[in-house]
Amino acid sequence: MSALPGSESPETESTFPIDTSPLSDPEQIAARDRQWLERVYARGEAQLTVRAAVTGMILGGVLGASNLYIGLKIGWNFGMSITASVLAFAIFSAVNKVFPGSREFSMLENNTSQTAASAAAYMSSAGLVSSIPALTMLRADGTISIPELTGWRLTAWLLAISVLGVVVAIPLKRNLINAEQLRFPSGIVCAETIRTMHAAGKESIAKARSLLYGGLGAAALKFIFECKLWVFRNLPETVGLPGTVRGLPAAAWSFSLNTSLLLYAAGAIIGMKVALSLVAGGLINFGVLGPWLLDHNVLRIAPPEVARDPAQWRGFVRAAEAVHAIPVRSVEGLHATLRSKWSVWAGTSLMVTSSLVAFGFRWRTIARAFSGLGRVFNRNAKVVEDPLAEVEVPQSWFVVGLAVCGVLTVLMQKAWFDVPVLEGILSVVLAFVLSIVAARATGETDVTPIGAMGKITQLTFGVLVPGNAAANLMTATVTAGAASHSADLLTEVKTGYLLGGAPRKQFWAQVLGVFAGAFACVWAYGVIARPERLGRELAAPAAVAWASVAKLLKDGPQNLPQFALTAIVVGASVGAVLAVLEELAPRRVKQWLPSATGLGIGMVLDLNDSLAMLVGALVALYLQKRHKALAERYIVSVSSGMVAGEGLMGIVVIVLRDVLHWLPEG
């Protein structure tokens, strides 16, 4: 979850009619709660209506499927709360024009819609772009032998861990939002967006139209490119740059320009620092390390006649692997083989250590999280009448939800992944504990450390259940999925708190969104995430990283390719140093530091993808410098529309190819 530009400005909070300073005394907190009930709570205003919930569930299902495609393609997930609120506003503005007598779509109905939609869109973070495809990859290469997790089993799994995250948020809400008044910056931005839309009228409609036009345009171009229509008949997915690297065409190392608008739009959203870091990681990997590995015979390209003959190819592979070299079937597949077989180790170690070191620097946040939890469950605390009993989620729901979801999660882990019961219980406990930390980190910084949550669990169970890669992956999924949904609910509840919504109704909106997202994303996942696509057409960088950690913990370093262990050590060191500098260096130095995450992902993405995102970031930067008002009004809305539009069309194209056998390949 990442803040949008301008999210650091507290416009909404500055006009909030009650004090927002942190409090710890129960009587003072109760007094402020009464003020909120009197001055902010929109008693009687429509909120959890059928039309709002259904709209949010449908939008969430669609945006969740798009987010899934994007996550499998480039390793990024985008927050969809603002996109959903703009679309819901546009839909009901159109309805009011067609049916002038219809009831006005209220701000709190809009908040319900975006809450359900955001929960559905975040379903991909419950493992669908990381551990689930990683499981498929490990199954394909023979590392594990458990059955594929599909259909109703995958749906049940996602529902259990996602609802677990939602119920974990129940006891945290009163402490983090009511008492401590943590900012949750994305929640503030969403509240301000909804408030502005419902007050501004024409400008809001213009933003909604720009989002829609961006989505339709990107979807249309994606369809035209894939159908090879008109002047695009001979246009490939990438256009190779001129020149050679180590005597091979530059395109063999992915020095190319991409024709996908999704990537350019994604670059406009993620910004210059991350985009530059992606390209830096790609240049190091494909421009320096890859050629060096080729020179040292670690990458071995098969002659065409060997690659064509199955028997000769099998012999070539055995000979290469006997000396821990990497066989490459063709020059055209060189870049994909490099990133999936060798540079993944450097990129993954870089991301893991930077996440863990940055997490360690948040020890004060961790301490506050657990001290706050102590206050929540302190039986000796002063008993004060609860003025918000009618609108808050009862604590009994937390107890029941934790018991039901926890038991189901443990049983599924035992039955499907051979996780011992005690370790399964521990995974639920870790999910609860680390969700607390993730929620506070999101409230204070707007960054949910899902990667760090998962890696902590992977390392823990690498020790407790050695040799079981499936257990390693799926216990970590419990932690990451629960943390993601817990932090997401609290961010949406912050929006509702500022707009005067009832938390209990938002809780149900979140649960409805989880159900919509589970069914929509499981269907989409079954359509697009075929084993033959993962790591190839769909780079799935997050899944590659998770699978690599699980495989390393299972097999040890002895089966790594040549120099991969050195790459792990160097990558880990660079990630740790960058995390330390990001925390301790002066501001003037920090602005020049690369993003550790960007560098790591840049090593497991093709360079053409990273170059496209850099171009998008450069265009956004130019507009911000030369046409600031235009940029503030349209960059995020148009880019979000393009990302969602092409993501959805990407799924449509795959369906047409696989089901109707209509579109040409490539």
N, C-alpha and C positions, 0 to 999 in steps of 0.2 A: 504494500500500500504506500503510495507516494503522494505528497502534497502537490497541488497544482500551483503554477506561478501565482504569487501573491498571497499564498495561504498563511504567510507569517504575520499578516496584518490583522489585528483583532477588531475588524469593523463591527461584527455582530456583537461581540462581548462589550464593546465600548458603549453601546446603547442598551445593554441589558439592565433591567430595572432593579436588580438586587445585587448585593455585594458578592464578589467572586473570589475573595481571598480564602486560602486554605483554612479549614477549621478542624479541631479535634475534639472539642467539648461537645458531648451529646446534646446538651440543652441548647447551645448556640446553633448546632446543625439543625435541630428540630425547629428552632425559631426561623432560620433561613428557609427551611422547607415550607413552613407556613406562608412565608412571604412569596415563595415561588407559586404556591397553590393559589394565592390571592391575586398576584400581579401578572403571572406569566401563563399559567395553565389555562388553556383555551377550553373551558368547560362548555360542553354542548356543541362544539364544532365537530363536524364529521371527520372521522379519522380512519378507523378500520372498517371501511365499507366494502361491499362485494366488488364494486367496480374498481376501487383502488387496489385491492388485493389481487384480483384477477389480472389487471393491467400489469402490475408489478411482476407477477409470476410469469406471464407471457414474455414481457420484456426481458426478465431475468433469464428465462430459458434460452431465448435467442442470443442475448449478449453473453451468456455463459458458454454456449457452443462456440461463439466467435472467439472468446477468450481462450478456450481450450485449443483451438487451431493455432492461435497466435503463440500460446505458450509452448506448443510442440514445435513450432517453426523457429522461434527466436529466443525462447527461454524467458520471455517477459509476460507478466500479467498486468493488466491495466484496471485501476479502480473504475467501476461503471456507475457509481452512485449519481454523479452529476449528469452523465450521459442519460441515465434512466429518468432523472427528474426533468430534464429538458424534453425528452421524448414524450413523457406522460403529459407534461404541460401542453405540448403541441397537439397531442391527440385530442385532449378534451377542449382545447381552444377551437379546434376544427369541429368537434361535436357541437359546441355551443353555437357556432355559426350555422350549421346545418339545422340544428334544433334549438332555436333561440329561447325556448321556454325551459330548457333543461337546467338542472341545478348547477351552480358554479362549482368547479373543481377546487376544493380548498387547499390551503398550504399543507395541512396535516394529512389530507388524502394523498397529496403528492409525496409527502414524507413516508407514508405507508408504502406507496408504490416503489420508491427508490430503495427502501429498506429491504423489501422482498426481492427486488431485482439485484441489489448488491449481494445479498446472501446467495442467490442462484449463480451469479457471475463468479463468485469466489469459490465455487465448487471445484474448479480445476486445481486450486491450491490444496485440496484434500487428497492429493496424491496422483491426480490424473495427468499431470505433466511431469511428475517426478518418479515416485516409487512404483506406480502401476506399470507405466511403460518400461521402467528399469527391470521390473519383474519379467516382462516379456522378452527384453534383450537377454537377460541371464538365462532364461529358459531356452532361447534360440541357440545360444552358444554352449549349452550343455552344463552350465554351472549349477542350475537347479532343475528339479524334475517334477515340481508340483503342478497340478492342472492350472490352466489359464483361468484368471478371475474375470468372468464376464457375466452379462445378463443380470439376473435377479441377485446373484451373490455380490456382484460389484455394487449394485444399487443399495443393497442392505448394508454393505460395509461403509459406503460413503455416508449414508444416513446416520448410522450409529456414531461415527466419529465426529460428524459435523454437528449433530444435535448435542453431543457431549460438549463440544466447544460452546454452544449457545447456552446450555444450562450452567456451565462453569462461570459464565459472565454474570449470572444472577447475583451472587453475594458480592461481586466486585463493583457493581454499578454504584451502589450507595456510597461506597468509600471513595472511589476514584472520581466520580462526577459530582455527587452532591456535597461530599465533605471536602475533598481536596481540590475540586474544581480544575482537574487537569484539562489541558487545552483541547486535545484531540484535533489538531489543525484541520484535517480533511473534513471533520464534522462541522467545524466552524464555516469553512468555505461552502459546504453544501447547504447549510442553513441560510447563509447570505445569498447564495444563488437562488434558492427557492423563494426567499423573501423578495428579492429583486425582480424575479420573473413575474410574480403575482402582482407586483406593483407597477412594473415598467411598461408592460403591454407590447408596443411595436418592436422595441429593441429585443425583447425576449423572443418574439416570433421570428425575428431576423436570425438570431442565433440558432433557433431550432431548425429553421430552413437550411442554414448553412451546414448544420450537422447532417441533415437528411440528404442534401445535394452532394456533400462529400461522400457519404456512404453509397448513394446510387451511382455516382460517377466512378468510384473505385470498383464497385461490383461489376458495372458494365464493362470497364476496361479489362478486368480480370477474365470475364467471360469471353470477350473478343480475343484476348491473347491466347486463351486456352483452346478456343475453337479454330484458331488460325484463320480468321476471317479477313477479307479485303487486303489492305496494305500490310496487315500484320501476319500474313500467311507464312512468311519465312522468318518471323521474329522469334529468336530463342528466348529462354527464360533469362539468360545472362548474355551480355555482349562482351567478349573478351577484349582486354586492352592489348595494344600492340607491344611487341618486344618479347624477349625471352629471359628466363631465369635458369641458370645452370644448363643452358642449351635446350631447355624445354619451353614450349609456349607459355606466356604469362598466365593464360587461362587455366593451364594445368595446375597452377598454384592458387587458383580462384581470384586472380587479379582481373576482375570483370566488373561491369556495371549491370545492376539488376533492373528488371522491368517491372518489379512489383511495387505498386504504390503504397502498399501496407508498410513496407520498410521505411520509405521516405517519411510517411506520416508518423510512424513510431519514433523516428529520429527527432522530429519536431517536438514531440512530447517529452522525450527523455532528456533533451538538452545537450549542450556542447561538451560538458565534462565527461559524461558517460560515453557519448558518441566518439569523442577523441580517444578515450581509453579503449573502446572496442576496436578501433582501427589500429591503435598502437599494439594491442595484443595480437591482432591478425598479421600485422607487418612483421613482428618479431617471429611469429610462428611460421608463416608462409614465405617470408622473405629472407629469414636468417636460419632458423632452426631446421626447417624442412630441407633446404639445399645442403646444409651441413650433414644432416642424416643421410642424404642421398650420396654425398661424397664418401661417407664412412661406411657405406654398404649396409646401413640399418634398414633403409627403404630399398626394396629390391623389386624393380619393375620387370614383369615377365615379358619375354619376346612375344610378338603377336601370335606366332604359330604355337607356342606353348599355352598361351591363354585360351586358344580356340580348342585345344585337345584336352578333354577332361582328365585323362590319365596322366598326361604330361603336367597339367596344372596341379593335380594332387601331389605329384612328386616334387614339384617346385615349392609348394607350400610346406611339405614336410622338411625339405632341405633348409628352407629359410627359418622355420620355427625351431629347428634343432640347434641353431646358433643364436636364438632369440632375436632374429631379424623379422621384418614385417613384409610379407609378400603383397605386391600391388599388381592387380590384374591388368590394368591399362593405364596409359598416361592420363586419360580423361578422369580416371578415378583416383588420381594421386592425392589431391587435396582432401577428399572425403576420407581416404584411408589414413592420412596423416593425423587429421583432427580426431578421428574416432579410435585410433589404435595407439597413438603415442602422445600427442600434445594434450589429450584429455587429462593425463596424469599431472602435468604442470599446472594446467588451468584449474583443475579441481582442488589441488592442494593449496593453490593461491587463494581461492575463494573460501575454502574451509578455515584456514588459519586466520585470514583477515576477519571473518565473521566471529570466530571464537575469541580472538584478542579484543575486538571491538565490544563484544558481549562482556568480556571480563572488565573492561573499563567502565561498564555500567553497574559496577557493584553497589553503588549507592542506590541506584534504581531498584536493584534486586533486594537490597536490604529494606528499602521503603515498601516494596511490594509485600514482603513477608510480615513486616511490622503492621502494615495496613490490614493484612489478612488476620493477624492476631486480634486487632480491634474488632473486626467483623464477628469473630467467634468467641470473644471474651465474655465469659459468663458472669464475671464480676463487674462488668461495665454498668454504669448508672442506667437504670431503667427509665426511659422517657417515652411518653405517649407518641406514637408514630402518626404524624399528620398526613402522611402520604399512603396510608394503608390501602386506600381505595384505588390507587392508580399504580402502585409499585407491584412488581412480581413477587408473590409470596415466597419466603425462603423454603417452604415445604416443597415447592416445585423443584428447587435445586436438589433437594435430598432425593426425591423420587426419580428425577431425570438422571442424576448421577448414578443411582443404583441400577436403573433399567439399562441405560446406555453402557455403563461400565461392565455389567454382566454380559450383555450381548457382545461387546467388543472382545472380552476375554474368551468367550466361547468360540467366536469366529476365528480368533487367532489360533486357538488350539486345534480346531477342526480343519482349517484350510491351510495354515502355514506351519503347523507343528511347533507352535510356541508353547512351552510349558506354562501351566496355569499360574504359578507364582510369578514368572516373568511377565505374563500377560497382565496380571494385577499391577505389577510394578509399572508397566507401560501406561496404564490408566492414571496411576498416581503421578507419574512424571508429566503426563499430559495436563493434569490439574495444576501441578506446581509450575511448570514452564508456561502455561497459559496465563498465569498471574503475572509472570515477568513480561511476557509478550504484550499483555494488555497495558501495563504501565509504560513500557517502552513506546508503544504506539501513542499513548496519551501525552507523553512528554516530547517525543521527537517526530511523530507521524511515520515512523518506520517500524514495521512488524518483522522481527528477526526470525522469519520462518526457517531460513536456511540453517541458522545457528541452532534453532530448536531441534531440527531433524538430525543434524550432525552430532549433537550431544547425545541423543538417544542411540544413533548408530554406533558411536564409540562405546557407549555403556553396554549395549547388548552384544557388541563384538567381543567383549570380555565375558559377559554372562552366558551367552549362547554361542560359543565359538564354532565356526564351520557351518552355521545355518544362515545362508545369505537371505533367504526368504524372511526368516524371523527378524533379521537385522533391518531389512527394508520396511516391513509392515509395522513393527513396533514404533519405528521412527515416524511412520505415516500417522499413527494415532496422535503423537505429540504435535506434529506440524499441522495436521488438519484441525485439531481442536484449538490450537493456538490461533490459527488464522480466523476461524469463525468467532471465537471469543472476542478478539480484538475488533473484528468487523462489526459485531453487534454493538459494542460499546461506542464505536465511532458513530454509528447511526443513531444510537440513543443520545449522544451528545447533540446531534442535530435536532432531535426531537425535544430535548431539554431546553434548547434555545428557542424553539418555535412554540413550546407549550404543549407538547404531546404527552400522552400517557405511556410510560415504559411498558406496562403490561400488554398494551395493544401492539407496540413495536416488537415485543417478544414473539407474539403470534405471527406477525408479518414476517419476521426472520425465519421462523419454523416453516411457514408456507413456502418461502423462497428456497429454503434448503430442499424441500421435497420437489419443487419445480426444477431446481438446478440438477438434482440427482438424476431424475428421469431424462431430462433433456441432454445432459452431458454424457450419461452412460450410452445413450443412443448415438450421439455424435462421436464418442470415443470408439464405439464399435465399428462405425463407418470409416473413420480416417486413420486410426492408429494400428494399421496392419503391421506385422513384424517386418515385412519387406520394405516398408516405408520409414520405419524408425531408424534414425541415424543416417538416413540418406536423403530422400525427398523432404522429410521432416527431421531436421537436425536434432531436435529434442535435447538441447544442451543440459537442462536440469536433470533429465532422466539419465543421460550419460554419466553425469557427475555422481548421482546416487548409486548407479550400478557399479561404477568404478570403486567407490568406497566399500560397498558391500563385497565386491569380488576380492579386493585387497585384504580385507579383514578375514575373508574365508580362506584364501589360498596362500597368503603371505607374499612377500616381494620376490620370491625366487622365480616366478613365472613371468615377470615383467619383461617387456622388450629391452634391448640394450639401451643404456643411458636413461631409462625411464625413472629409476630410483634417484638418480642425480637430479632429474627434472622435478621430482617430488620435493626433494630437499630444498632446491633453489626456489621453487614456487612457494613452498611454505614459508621460507625466510622472507621473500619479497612481500608476501601477504601480511606477515606479522609486522614487518618494518613499516609498510604503508599504513596499517591500522594504528600503530603507535604514533607515527607522524601526524596522521589525521586528528589524533586526539591532543597531542602536545605541541605541535609546531605552531608558530605565529600565524595569524590570519593571512598575511601576505605570502607566506610559503604554502599554506593549505590550498590556495586558489590554483596553484600550479601542480598540485599532486594529482596523479591519475586515480581514477576509481579502481579499487582492487577488484570489485565485482565485474566492472567493465573489462578490465584486462583479462580476467579469468574466462569470462564468457567469450571474449574475442578470440581466445585460443581454441574454443570448441565450436565456433561458428565459421562458415566460409567467409573469406574476406569480402566477397561481393555483397553479402548481407550487411556487414559492418560499414562498408563504404556508402551504401545506400542510406543508412541511418545517419551517417555523418553529413551527407548532402542535405538531408531533411533538416538536421539541426542547424546547418549553415543558412539555409533559406529562412528558417524561423528567426535566427539571430539577426539577419539582415532586415527583416520586417520589423523586428522590435527596435532596431536602431533608427531606421528611416521612416517607418510608418507605425509609431507606437500605438496609437488609438486603434488602428485597423488590426494590428497584431493582437492586442488585448481582447478585442471583440471576437476574432475569428480563428486564431491559430488552434486553440484547444478544441473548439467545437468542430471545425472542419477536419482536423487531424483525427479526432475521436471517431467521427463519422466514417472517414476513410479506413481506419483500422477495423472498425466493426463491419463495414460493408464488404471489404475484401475478405475478411475472415469468414463471413457467412458464405460468400460466393465460393471460397475455396472448398467448403464442405459440399456445396451444391455440385461443383465440378467433379468431386470425387464420387458422389452418388451417381451422377450421370455416367461416369466411366465404369463404375463397378456394377451398377444395377441395370442400367439401360444399354451399356456398351455402345454409347453413342459418340462421345468425344474422342478425338485422337489422343494418344499418349504424347507427353512432352510438348 
